[in-house]
């Protein structure tokens, strides 16, 4: 494992302000992508920036755009009225 390419769960927990157990649970549930190397989990650093909200993946961006379009379609008139107040 190259230290420059991966971050450990304890380090990620500290960055996120969560407990190590909470991060382990997120890894086990698949909410955080990690690889298991021996007895430890390693999270790719490129993925960490997405977790921290610094970079939005193309897939996430498309889902956000779809949600915005749906909201505007369903509540557009109401939002316009609220904006006028």
Buried (B, 14 or more C-beta within 10 A) or exposed (E): EEEEEBBBBEBBBBEBEBEBEEBBEBBEEEEBEBEEEEEEBBBBBEBBEBBEEEEEEEEEEEEEEEEEEEEEEEEEEEEEEEEEE
